Amino acid sequence: MHRRVRAIVGSVVSPTDALIASAAEAVMQGAAHDNPSLLERVRRAHPLSLSWSLRVLLGRHDLQHSAAGPHDLSWLGTYDYFRGVLGLGAETAPLLGLVQLARSVGWVQPHEHTCWLVERPNLLSGDARDRLHNAGGPALRFPDGWAVWAWKGVEVPSGIIEQPERITLASIDRESNVQVRRCMIEIMTPQRYVSLGGAVRVAEDETGVLWRRAWLASDVWAAVEVINATPEPDGTRKHFFLEVPANMRTAREAVAWTYGLSANAYAHLVLRT
């Protein structure tokens, strides 16, 4: 009974928040820290005990293993509910300090005689899938100015978001990070990327046009250009570009993939929209 009640309350009061988890991951990856040698890390371990040395050797000395953020402290919401709604004051009293801390700060990094407290971010932006995302500025920003720029969950350089007009075919080709490169194409828009000569037409049929750009054998961007079956009020038809797997061989196969169908099954559809 106790476990069932706690599980039900916890799922409602402290649900898993994918956006908060994304922000926490960005903070952990971006937190500034030095990178000393292995010998220096062992030397700093104090007291130089076996347990401390093992933690250092395993790399468990960084922010991820020594600090707690909003995603770590959300479990306190269940006990706050028990206290405020069910009246379990004495039973939850030992957690009051942690509850107050969780309400007031963002990150906590405790030490033996010192505790670092971090303010909560003053900006947290995500898309419909709870991924860090902001098309016009930082997706995550703290009051001191530290910020993260992200496009659909991928952390990108600030200039890609702040100055999208400076994205060129040359800058896309120079980008070594595959995910960032695809974000640059999305921000430029696939239609403009294709019109500027960034991709090669590899196949065309009645369903659309298949475009492809290869940098390496394992690094290929592909998209299918389709035309909306429903005309606009002025009689024109919109063109759409849909990113597809690189192994697509025909436009029909690529369009069928977007519907989760095989090329043969798609060819036998009675009505397409």
Backbone as CSV, one residue per row, in Angstrom:
resi,resn,N_x,N_y,N_z,CA_x,CA_y,CA_z,C_x,C_y,C_z
1,MET,0.836,-1.196,0.000,0.000,0.000,0.000,0.873,1.250,0.000
2,HIS,1.902,1.240,0.861,2.800,2.392,0.969,3.503,2.630,-0.363
3,ARG,4.003,1.560,-0.973,4.731,1.702,-2.230,3.807,2.178,-3.350
4,ARG,2.575,1.680,-3.368,1.637,2.076,-4.414,1.282,3.550,-4.287
5,VAL,0.993,3.988,-3.065,0.631,5.393,-2.852,1.797,6.296,-3.234
6,ARG,2.993,5.932,-2.801,4.156,6.763,-3.099,4.419,6.825,-4.602
7,ALA,4.232,5.707,-5.297,4.451,5.684,-6.741,3.427,6.541,-7.474
8,ILE,2.156,6.462,-7.044,1.102,7.243,-7.688,1.310,8.730,-7.449
9,VAL,1.572,9.091,-6.190,1.800,10.504,-5.861,3.041,11.023,-6.581
10,GLY,4.093,10.217,-6.591,5.336,10.644,-7.232,5.181,10.895,-8.717
11,SER,4.368,10.076,-9.391,4.184,10.247,-10.829,3.432,11.529,-11.157
12,VAL,2.595,12.002,-10.210,1.818,13.224,-10.435,2.562,14.456,-9.947
13,VAL,3.135,14.364,-8.756,3.796,15.520,-8.139,5.191,15.738,-8.707
14,SER,5.917,14.683,-8.999,7.294,14.794,-9.468,7.473,14.034,-10.782
15,PRO,6.756,14.461,-11.830,6.878,13.733,-13.100,8.247,13.939,-13.727
16,THR,8.649,12.997,-14.558,9.900,13.122,-15.284,9.772,14.264,-16.282
17,ASP,10.664,15.229,-16.186,10.628,16.411,-17.041,11.789,16.331,-18.016
18,ALA,11.476,16.035,-19.271,12.530,15.853,-20.271,13.288,17.143,-20.534
19,LEU,12.605,18.288,-20.468,13.275,19.564,-20.722,14.274,19.882,-19.611
20,ILE,13.873,19.624,-18.350,14.794,19.839,-17.234,15.996,18.907,-17.352
21,ALA,15.745,17.660,-17.763,16.841,16.715,-17.947,17.783,17.187,-19.050
22,SER,17.232,17.758,-20.125,18.061,18.284,-21.208,18.914,19.450,-20.721
23,ALA,18.304,20.319,-19.904,19.050,21.448,-19.365,20.163,20.976,-18.437
24,ALA,19.858,19.969,-17.618,20.859,19.433,-16.706,22.036,18.839,-17.472
25,GLU,21.741,18.148,-18.560,22.802,17.562,-19.376,23.674,18.654,-19.986
26,ALA,23.056,19.744,-20.434,23.817,20.851,-21.007,24.714,21.502,-19.965
27,VAL,24.193,21.630,-18.732,24.987,22.221,-17.658,26.177,21.323,-17.337
28,MET,25.939,20.025,-17.241,27.019,19.100,-16.903,28.106,19.085,-17.973
29,GLN,27.699,19.183,-19.230,28.670,19.164,-20.310,29.417,20.480,-20.422
30,GLY,28.729,21.569,-20.088,29.346,22.868,-20.278,30.014,23.460,-19.064
31,ALA,29.851,22.822,-17.904,30.458,23.369,-16.690,31.977,23.414,-16.838
32,ALA,32.545,24.556,-16.535,33.996,24.725,-16.672,34.717,23.935,-15.597
33,HIS,35.720,23.204,-16.000,36.565,22.498,-15.041,37.914,22.266,-15.694
34,ASP,38.924,22.128,-14.891,40.250,21.898,-15.441,40.393,20.428,-15.810
35,ASN,41.454,20.121,-16.480,41.683,18.754,-16.938,43.097,18.337,-16.553
36,PRO,43.351,18.127,-15.272,44.694,17.778,-14.826,45.061,16.352,-15.219
37,SER,46.328,16.050,-15.082,46.793,14.709,-15.388,46.268,13.726,-14.350
38,LEU,46.349,12.446,-14.676,45.887,11.410,-13.754,46.678,11.472,-12.450
39,LEU,47.998,11.676,-12.547,48.825,11.763,-11.345,48.409,12.940,-10.481
40,GLU,48.099,14.073,-11.122,47.693,15.262,-10.367,46.345,15.040,-9.690
41,ARG,45.426,14.325,-10.345,44.124,14.056,-9.740,44.266,13.168,-8.508
42,VAL,45.134,12.170,-8.601,45.361,11.296,-7.450,46.006,12.083,-6.320
43,ARG,46.932,12.983,-6.666,47.622,13.769,-5.634,46.651,14.682,-4.899
44,ARG,45.655,15.193,-5.617,44.688,16.096,-4.994,43.695,15.361,-4.096
45,ALA,43.556,14.065,-4.256,42.602,13.295,-3.457,42.964,13.407,-1.981
46,HIS,42.075,14.018,-1.197,42.379,14.252,0.217,41.152,13.953,1.058
47,PRO,41.245,13.088,2.039,42.468,12.368,2.393,42.786,11.285,1.366
48,LEU,44.034,10.933,1.220,44.468,9.996,0.202,44.127,8.572,0.647
49,SER,42.840,8.280,0.655,42.371,6.960,1.049,42.108,6.129,-0.200
50,LEU,41.879,4.836,-0.009,41.623,3.955,-1.141,40.328,4.347,-1.847
51,SER,39.277,4.660,-1.060,37.995,5.004,-1.671,38.101,6.282,-2.487
52,TRP,38.807,7.287,-1.926,38.964,8.546,-2.648,39.769,8.338,-3.918
53,SER,40.830,7.563,-3.812,41.675,7.315,-4.985,40.892,6.603,-6.077
54,LEU,40.023,5.644,-5.689,39.219,4.931,-6.675,38.237,5.877,-7.359
55,ARG,37.633,6.783,-6.594,36.713,7.750,-7.175,37.418,8.636,-8.186
56,VAL,38.620,9.064,-7.834,39.387,9.927,-8.731,39.788,9.177,-9.990
57,LEU,40.267,7.938,-9.820,40.702,7.147,-10.964,39.542,6.841,-11.902
58,LEU,38.339,6.709,-11.348,37.161,6.426,-12.160,36.541,7.691,-12.739
59,GLY,37.116,8.853,-12.393,36.614,10.109,-12.912,35.398,10.638,-12.182
60,ARG,35.060,10.070,-11.033,33.861,10.486,-10.307,34.168,11.654,-9.369
61,HIS,34.702,12.717,-9.948,35.032,13.889,-9.157,34.492,15.155,-9.810
62,ASP,33.750,15.005,-10.915,33.281,16.172,-11.645,31.884,16.576,-11.164
63,LEU,31.314,17.571,-11.851,30.014,18.103,-11.470,28.937,17.041,-11.477
64,GLN,29.004,16.142,-12.442,27.962,15.128,-12.584,27.852,14.232,-11.361
65,HIS,28.987,13.979,-10.698,28.988,13.051,-9.572,29.051,13.749,-8.217
66,SER,29.164,15.072,-8.196,29.305,15.749,-6.907,28.270,16.839,-6.689
67,ALA,27.370,17.059,-7.623,26.382,18.118,-7.482,24.985,17.571,-7.746
68,ALA,23.994,18.324,-7.270,22.589,17.947,-7.467,21.856,19.121,-8.089
69,GLY,21.067,18.825,-9.109,20.288,19.857,-9.766,18.806,19.607,-9.627
70,PRO,17.980,20.395,-10.318,16.518,20.243,-10.208,16.030,18.843,-10.528
71,HIS,16.678,18.173,-11.481,16.246,16.828,-11.843,16.561,15.822,-10.745
72,ASP,17.571,16.129,-9.897,17.924,15.233,-8.796,17.043,15.445,-7.579
73,LEU,16.531,16.668,-7.396,15.793,17.009,-6.180,14.276,16.938,-6.353
74,SER,13.798,16.573,-7.532,12.354,16.562,-7.759,11.630,15.533,-6.893
75,TRP,12.349,14.499,-6.439,11.713,13.469,-5.604,11.192,14.048,-4.292
76,LEU,11.701,15.223,-3.894,11.249,15.833,-2.639,9.792,16.298,-2.745
77,GLY,9.306,16.497,-3.982,7.928,16.932,-4.143,6.936,15.938,-3.576
78,THR,7.254,14.653,-3.653,6.365,13.627,-3.099,6.203,13.804,-1.601
79,TYR,7.302,14.034,-0.899,7.251,14.174,0.559,6.684,15.525,0.978
80,ASP,6.837,16.535,0.124,6.206,17.818,0.390,4.690,17.670,0.318
81,TYR,4.223,16.818,-0.593,2.795,16.524,-0.693,2.324,15.789,0.560
82,PHE,3.098,14.793,0.992,2.739,14.072,2.203,2.604,15.014,3.392
83,ARG,3.501,15.997,3.449,3.501,16.926,4.589,2.340,17.918,4.491
84,GLY,2.186,18.552,3.327,1.196,19.613,3.199,-0.227,19.129,3.041
85,VAL,-0.432,17.996,2.364,-1.783,17.524,2.080,-2.228,16.435,3.047
86,LEU,-1.335,15.495,3.352,-1.702,14.389,4.220,-1.395,14.656,5.694
87,GLY,-0.722,15.785,5.969,-0.469,16.155,7.356,0.608,15.357,8.049
88,LEU,1.513,14.726,7.300,2.583,13.935,7.909,3.766,14.851,8.240
89,GLY,3.550,15.732,9.235,4.559,16.721,9.579,5.801,16.148,10.231
90,ALA,5.601,15.350,11.286,6.742,14.806,12.016,7.555,13.850,11.143
91,GLU,6.852,13.087,10.325,7.540,12.092,9.501,8.426,12.732,8.431
92,THR,8.042,13.923,7.963,8.786,14.571,6.885,9.667,15.716,7.360
93,ALA,9.660,15.988,8.676,10.435,17.113,9.220,11.923,17.059,8.866
94,PRO,12.562,15.879,8.864,13.999,15.857,8.530,14.328,16.337,7.111
95,LEU,13.315,16.403,6.256,13.568,16.811,4.872,13.277,18.284,4.614
96,LEU,12.861,19.036,5.641,12.463,20.423,5.429,13.593,21.273,4.862
97,GLY,14.794,21.046,5.342,15.929,21.829,4.852,16.174,21.595,3.372
98,LEU,16.122,20.336,2.950,16.324,20.021,1.545,15.186,20.562,0.680
99,VAL,13.959,20.510,1.194,12.817,21.031,0.450,12.977,22.528,0.218
100,GLN,13.373,23.255,1.271,13.575,24.696,1.136,14.697,25.001,0.146
101,LEU,15.735,24.195,0.194,16.853,24.375,-0.729,16.400,24.143,-2.171
102,ALA,15.618,23.079,-2.376,15.157,22.752,-3.722,14.245,23.837,-4.284
103,ARG,13.500,24.516,-3.416,12.608,25.580,-3.859,13.360,26.847,-4.233
104,SER,14.547,27.011,-3.695,15.228,28.298,-3.784,16.380,28.348,-4.783
105,VAL,17.017,27.225,-5.080,18.226,27.264,-5.895,18.105,26.307,-7.089
106,GLY,19.094,26.404,-7.974,19.132,25.520,-9.116,20.021,24.319,-8.872
107,TRP,21.322,24.567,-8.683,22.285,23.503,-8.464,22.934,23.659,-7.093
108,VAL,23.297,22.540,-6.508,23.952,22.515,-5.196,25.170,21.604,-5.295
109,GLN,26.305,22.091,-4.825,27.510,21.256,-4.787,28.112,21.361,-3.380
110,PRO,27.801,20.386,-2.525,28.256,20.458,-1.135,29.675,19.885,-0.958
111,HIS,30.416,20.512,-0.055,31.716,20.021,0.378,31.696,19.919,1.899
112,GLU,32.804,19.570,2.494,32.831,19.362,3.939,32.537,20.646,4.704
113,HIS,33.120,21.761,4.275,32.934,23.029,4.988,32.319,24.119,4.119
114,THR,32.072,23.824,2.865,31.551,24.824,1.933,30.470,24.202,1.068
115,CYS,29.472,25.008,0.713,28.426,24.523,-0.194,28.201,25.576,-1.268
116,TRP,28.400,25.185,-2.515,28.176,26.094,-3.633,26.713,26.031,-4.043
117,LEU,26.087,27.202,-4.152,24.695,27.305,-4.565,24.621,28.086,-5.874
118,VAL,23.815,27.614,-6.789,23.672,28.252,-8.096,22.229,28.705,-8.273
119,GLU,22.064,29.927,-8.791,20.718,30.414,-9.056,20.059,29.579,-10.149
120,ARG,18.743,29.636,-10.150,18.010,28.965,-11.212,18.175,29.749,-12.517
121,PRO,18.052,29.079,-13.664,18.157,29.818,-14.935,17.015,30.805,-15.082
122,ASN,17.306,31.934,-15.714,16.244,32.914,-15.972,15.657,32.753,-17.367
123,LEU,16.151,31.738,-18.098,15.577,31.410,-19.398,15.762,29.925,-19.660
124,LEU,14.673,29.262,-19.979,14.710,27.848,-20.343,13.681,27.649,-21.439
125,SER,14.152,27.327,-22.638,13.263,27.236,-23.795,13.403,25.868,-24.451
126,GLY,12.289,25.282,-24.846,12.309,23.975,-25.494,11.285,23.900,-26.613
127,ASP,11.342,22.815,-27.396,10.375,22.623,-28.467,9.239,21.727,-27.985
128,ALA,8.392,21.308,-28.904,7.224,20.502,-28.534,7.607,19.138,-27.987
129,ARG,8.840,18.693,-28.251,9.305,17.392,-27.766,10.184,17.547,-26.527
130,ASP,10.134,18.714,-25.883,10.884,18.996,-24.660,12.396,18.883,-24.858
131,ARG,12.860,19.255,-26.048,14.299,19.343,-26.294,14.717,20.801,-26.186
132,LEU,15.933,21.050,-25.710,16.425,22.420,-25.666,16.379,23.006,-27.070
133,HIS,15.716,24.152,-27.202,15.566,24.733,-28.539,15.118,26.181,-28.420
134,ASN,15.750,27.035,-29.219,15.301,28.419,-29.349,15.841,28.935,-30.672
135,ALA,14.946,29.299,-31.577,15.361,29.743,-32.901,15.830,31.191,-32.919
136,GLY,15.657,31.922,-31.801,16.010,33.334,-31.805,17.041,33.761,-30.789
137,GLY,17.540,32.837,-29.975,18.513,33.210,-28.947,18.905,32.006,-28.125
138,PRO,19.462,32.235,-26.920,19.863,31.108,-26.077,18.662,30.260,-25.680
139,ALA,18.886,28.960,-25.558,17.833,28.072,-25.075,17.905,27.929,-23.561
140,LEU,19.078,28.171,-23.005,19.284,28.087,-21.552,20.217,29.215,-21.157
141,ARG,19.804,29.993,-20.154,20.632,31.125,-19.718,20.488,31.331,-18.216
142,PHE,21.626,31.603,-17.570,21.632,31.872,-16.141,21.837,33.365,-15.905
143,PRO,21.467,33.858,-14.704,21.562,35.290,-14.431,22.950,35.891,-14.630
144,ASP,24.008,35.087,-14.495,25.356,35.636,-14.677,25.754,35.738,-16.145
145,GLY,24.860,35.308,-17.057,25.135,35.417,-18.478,25.547,34.127,-19.145
146,TRP,25.899,33.090,-18.359,26.290,31.812,-18.958,25.089,31.237,-19.695
147,ALA,25.297,30.845,-20.942,24.158,30.430,-21.766,24.535,29.289,-22.690
148,VAL,23.506,28.612,-23.171,23.646,27.517,-24.128,22.684,27.781,-25.275
149,TRP,23.197,27.679,-26.497,22.360,27.798,-27.674,22.095,26.392,-28.203
150,ALA,20.860,26.105,-28.548,20.517,24.752,-28.983,19.445,24.791,-30.056
151,TRP,19.529,23.828,-30.949,18.536,23.676,-32.020,18.019,22.246,-31.970
152,LYS,16.786,22.083,-31.554,16.127,20.777,-31.464,16.969,19.768,-30.681
153,GLY,17.484,20.219,-29.537,18.229,19.339,-28.654,19.711,19.258,-28.911
154,VAL,20.194,19.871,-29.974,21.625,19.841,-30.303,22.251,21.180,-29.924
155,GLU,23.274,21.147,-29.077,23.963,22.378,-28.708,24.779,22.862,-29.898
156,VAL,24.601,24.144,-30.244,25.256,24.713,-31.418,25.968,26.003,-31.039
157,PRO,26.938,26.455,-31.846,27.576,27.753,-31.601,26.545,28.874,-31.666
158,SER,26.752,29.912,-30.871,25.770,30.999,-30.793,25.541,31.677,-32.139
159,GLY,26.590,31.788,-32.959,26.457,32.489,-34.228,25.465,31.854,-35.178
160,ILE,25.287,30.545,-35.092,24.346,29.853,-35.971,22.922,30.320,-35.694
161,ILE,22.633,30.593,-34.426,21.298,31.053,-34.040,21.172,32.565,-34.189
162,GLU,22.172,33.290,-33.710,22.095,34.745,-33.674,22.284,35.377,-35.054
163,GLN,23.070,34.748,-35.922,23.339,35.312,-37.243,23.149,34.240,-38.328
164,PRO,21.943,33.759,-38.495,21.706,32.682,-39.462,22.027,33.086,-40.892
165,GLU,21.987,34.386,-41.171,22.266,34.832,-42.533,23.722,34.601,-42.934
166,ARG,24.572,34.324,-41.962,25.981,34.105,-42.255,26.292,32.627,-42.542
167,ILE,25.280,31.776,-42.463,25.480,30.365,-42.808,25.598,30.250,-44.324
168,THR,26.673,29.663,-44.795,26.915,29.487,-46.219,27.219,28.027,-46.514
169,LEU,27.275,27.695,-47.801,27.656,26.337,-48.174,29.056,26.017,-47.674
170,ALA,29.958,26.996,-47.732,31.335,26.779,-47.284,31.392,26.534,-45.786
171,SER,30.628,27.307,-45.000,30.647,27.120,-43.547,30.025,25.791,-43.149
172,ILE,29.027,25.336,-43.895,28.433,24.020,-43.641,29.453,22.925,-43.919
173,ASP,30.183,23.046,-45.019,31.186,22.044,-45.368,32.339,22.027,-44.367
174,ARG,32.653,23.197,-43.773,33.762,23.264,-42.811,33.394,22.667,-41.467
175,GLU,32.120,22.587,-41.157,31.680,22.094,-39.855,31.958,20.591,-39.751
176,SER,32.709,20.214,-38.728,33.082,18.806,-38.560,32.056,18.004,-37.769
177,ASN,31.236,18.685,-36.980,30.230,18.001,-36.188,29.009,17.709,-37.063
178,VAL,28.696,16.436,-37.250,27.614,16.033,-38.155,26.275,16.607,-37.709
179,GLN,25.991,16.557,-36.411,24.705,17.041,-35.919,24.578,18.550,-36.107
180,VAL,25.649,19.282,-35.809,25.613,20.733,-35.981,25.439,21.081,-37.459
181,ARG,26.086,20.329,-38.344,25.968,20.582,-39.779,24.524,20.445,-40.240
182,ARG,23.839,19.418,-39.741,22.439,19.240,-40.119,21.560,20.361,-39.564
183,CYS,21.892,20.835,-38.388,21.158,21.979,-37.835,21.348,23.209,-38.711
184,MET,22.569,23.406,-39.205,22.848,24.552,-40.081,22.019,24.479,-41.350
185,ILE,21.865,23.278,-41.901,21.055,23.122,-43.107,19.587,23.412,-42.801
186,GLU,19.103,22.948,-41.652,17.714,23.214,-41.271,17.475,24.698,-41.088
187,ILE,18.427,25.390,-40.440,18.261,26.822,-40.194,18.324,27.591,-41.508
188,MET,19.256,27.217,-42.388,19.315,27.835,-43.716,18.054,27.518,-44.502
189,THR,17.438,26.394,-44.228,16.303,25.740,-44.876,16.812,24.852,-46.009
190,PRO,16.339,23.609,-46.053,16.754,22.701,-47.129,16.477,23.260,-48.519
191,GLN,15.387,24.004,-48.665,15.050,24.562,-49.983,16.150,25.507,-50.465
192,ARG,16.615,26.385,-49.590,17.683,27.319,-49.978,18.997,26.580,-50.173
193,TYR,19.235,25.578,-49.318,20.463,24.792,-49.432,20.539,24.119,-50.798
194,VAL,19.436,23.547,-51.238,19.391,22.884,-52.543,19.511,23.906,-53.667
195,SER,18.809,25.035,-53.535,18.830,26.044,-54.595,20.212,26.652,-54.789
196,LEU,21.026,26.673,-53.720,22.384,27.204,-53.802,23.377,26.178,-54.340
197,GLY,22.916,24.968,-54.570,23.797,23.942,-55.116,24.450,23.068,-54.080
198,GLY,23.883,23.014,-52.873,24.489,22.213,-51.816,24.295,20.716,-51.984
199,ALA,23.260,20.311,-52.700,22.970,18.884,-52.869,22.807,18.555,-54.345
200,VAL,22.890,17.278,-54.654,22.795,16.794,-56.030,21.475,16.044,-56.215
201,ARG,20.814,16.303,-57.341,19.590,15.574,-57.673,19.979,14.148,-58.077
202,VAL,19.467,13.137,-57.362,19.851,11.754,-57.647,18.707,10.936,-58.243
203,ALA,17.474,11.378,-58.059,16.338,10.637,-58.611,15.113,11.543,-58.655
204,GLU,14.214,11.245,-59.587,12.981,12.029,-59.709,11.902,11.156,-60.328
205,ASP,10.695,11.246,-59.784,9.543,10.561,-60.360,8.298,11.369,-60.029
206,GLU,7.123,10.766,-60.228,5.881,11.523,-60.023,5.645,11.923,-58.562
207,THR,6.366,11.310,-57.617,6.157,11.626,-56.191,7.022,12.785,-55.706
208,GLY,8.122,13.056,-56.384,8.995,14.129,-55.944,10.410,13.991,-56.488
209,VAL,11.330,14.706,-55.825,12.739,14.712,-56.235,13.590,14.344,-55.032
210,LEU,14.535,13.438,-55.237,15.439,13.020,-54.174,16.768,13.744,-54.333
211,TRP,17.207,14.431,-53.242,18.462,15.177,-53.234,19.421,14.540,-52.227
212,ARG,20.735,14.640,-52.533,21.721,14.034,-51.637,23.016,14.846,-51.650
213,ARG,23.653,14.877,-50.480,24.979,15.496,-50.348,25.826,14.594,-49.468
214,ALA,26.978,14.166,-49.974,27.869,13.271,-49.234,29.177,13.976,-48.934
215,TRP,29.589,13.905,-47.664,30.898,14.416,-47.258,31.872,13.247,-47.119
216,LEU,31.437,12.211,-46.417,32.182,10.960,-46.301,31.207,9.813,-46.568
217,ALA,31.753,8.618,-46.678,30.881,7.473,-46.958,29.820,7.290,-45.885
218,SER,30.179,7.632,-44.641,29.250,7.453,-43.519,28.580,8.756,-43.100
219,ASP,28.770,9.807,-43.868,28.219,11.114,-43.520,27.505,11.673,-44.748
220,VAL,26.215,11.379,-44.837,25.436,11.759,-46.023,24.135,12.406,-45.576
221,TRP,23.784,13.514,-46.222,22.496,14.175,-45.988,21.611,13.923,-47.199
222,ALA,20.365,13.561,-46.955,19.437,13.314,-48.052,18.074,13.887,-47.694
223,ALA,17.379,14.383,-48.694,16.040,14.919,-48.496,15.232,14.705,-49.763
224,VAL,13.937,14.542,-49.584,13.050,14.391,-50.732,12.189,15.646,-50.832
225,GLU,12.119,16.190,-52.024,11.310,17.380,-52.288,9.954,16.923,-52.807
226,VAL,8.901,17.327,-52.129,7.548,16.933,-52.536,6.705,18.180,-52.724
227,ILE,5.632,18.033,-53.466,4.716,19.144,-53.736,3.388,18.852,-53.068
228,ASN,2.875,19.835,-52.341,1.604,19.669,-51.638,0.484,19.377,-52.643
229,ALA,-0.288,18.330,-52.356,-1.377,17.954,-53.260,-2.513,18.969,-53.236
230,THR,-2.630,19.714,-52.149,-3.698,20.709,-52.029,-3.165,22.080,-52.428
231,PRO,-3.745,22.730,-53.424,-3.240,24.040,-53.847,-3.556,25.131,-52.827
232,GLU,-2.744,26.174,-52.847,-2.971,27.344,-52.004,-4.116,28.175,-52.607
233,PRO,-4.636,29.163,-51.856,-5.725,29.998,-52.387,-5.388,30.664,-53.722
234,ASP,-4.101,30.957,-53.952,-3.723,31.607,-55.205,-3.446,30.612,-56.326
235,GLY,-3.654,29.322,-56.042,-3.477,28.311,-57.066,-2.113,27.658,-57.089
236,THR,-1.157,28.213,-56.375,0.184,27.629,-56.332,0.208,26.454,-55.353
237,ARG,1.246,25.656,-55.477,1.404,24.503,-54.587,2.743,24.607,-53.865
238,LYS,2.714,24.410,-52.565,3.923,24.528,-51.752,4.855,23.345,-51.969
239,HIS,6.156,23.643,-51.943,7.176,22.603,-52.011,7.690,22.337,-50.600
240,PHE,7.829,21.068,-50.243,8.337,20.689,-48.932,9.572,19.811,-49.109
241,PHE,10.513,19.961,-48.188,11.700,19.109,-48.175,11.684,18.296,-46.887
242,LEU,11.729,16.982,-47.009,11.691,16.084,-45.869,12.998,15.311,-45.803
243,GLU,13.712,15.422,-44.683,14.966,14.686,-44.552,14.672,13.189,-44.446
244,VAL,15.448,12.392,-45.157,15.229,10.946,-45.211,16.562,10.229,-45.046
245,PRO,16.538,8.909,-44.794,17.794,8.166,-44.671,18.611,8.233,-45.960
246,ALA,19.913,8.146,-45.808,20.811,8.299,-46.950,20.745,7.138,-47.930
247,ASN,20.183,6.000,-47.495,20.174,4.826,-48.391,18.953,4.784,-49.308
248,MET,18.134,5.831,-49.307,16.996,5.876,-50.218,17.503,5.962,-51.656
249,ARG,16.884,5.181,-52.560,17.361,5.139,-53.947,16.450,5.888,-54.911
250,THR,15.176,6.001,-54.581,14.231,6.704,-55.450,13.407,7.667,-54.621
251,ALA,12.814,8.641,-55.293,11.947,9.591,-54.588,10.738,8.867,-54.003
252,ARG,10.189,7.898,-54.755,9.032,7.149,-54.254,9.379,6.402,-52.972
253,GLU,10.540,5.773,-52.949,10.966,5.056,-51.748,11.120,6.016,-50.573
254,ALA,11.664,7.215,-50.846,11.867,8.196,-49.786,10.544,8.719,-49.249
255,VAL,9.618,9.032,-50.150,8.301,9.518,-49.717,7.576,8.425,-48.938
256,ALA,7.646,7.196,-49.418,6.996,6.080,-48.725,7.568,5.916,-47.321
257,TRP,8.882,6.112,-47.183,9.520,5.990,-45.860,8.937,6.989,-44.875
258,THR,8.609,8.190,-45.318,8.053,9.205,-44.411,6.693,8.790,-43.869
259,TYR,6.013,7.866,-44.568,4.723,7.351,-44.099,4.862,5.998,-43.409
260,GLY,6.095,5.506,-43.310,6.314,4.205,-42.705,5.909,3.063,-43.604
261,LEU,5.936,3.291,-44.924,5.515,2.283,-45.885,6.666,1.901,-46.804
262,SER,6.526,0.772,-47.465,7.470,0.402,-48.514,7.078,1.133,-49.785
263,ALA,8.002,1.205,-50.745,7.710,1.883,-52.005,6.562,1.206,-52.732
264,ASN,6.500,-0.123,-52.654,5.437,-0.861,-53.330,4.076,-0.586,-52.699
265,ALA,4.039,-0.580,-51.360,2.764,-0.310,-50.675,2.293,1.111,-50.941
266,TYR,3.222,2.045,-50.965,2.850,3.438,-51.223,2.305,3.612,-52.636
267,ALA,2.875,2.868,-53.599,2.436,2.987,-54.993,0.993,2.536,-55.178
268,HIS,0.481,1.710,-54.266,-0.881,1.190,-54.397,-1.897,1.947,-53.552
269,LEU,-1.490,3.082,-52.973,-2.444,3.879,-52.213,-3.494,4.461,-53.163
270,VAL,-4.741,4.484,-52.704,-5.833,4.996,-53.531,-5.881,6.511,-53.465
271,LEU,-5.631,7.090,-52.265,-5.742,8.518,-52.076,-4.510,9.036,-51.369
272,ARG,-3.907,10.092,-51.907,-2.767,10.739,-51.270,-3.126,12.183,-50.985
273,THR,-2.640,12.717,-49.863,-2.924,14.100,-49.502,-1.635,14.865,-49.347
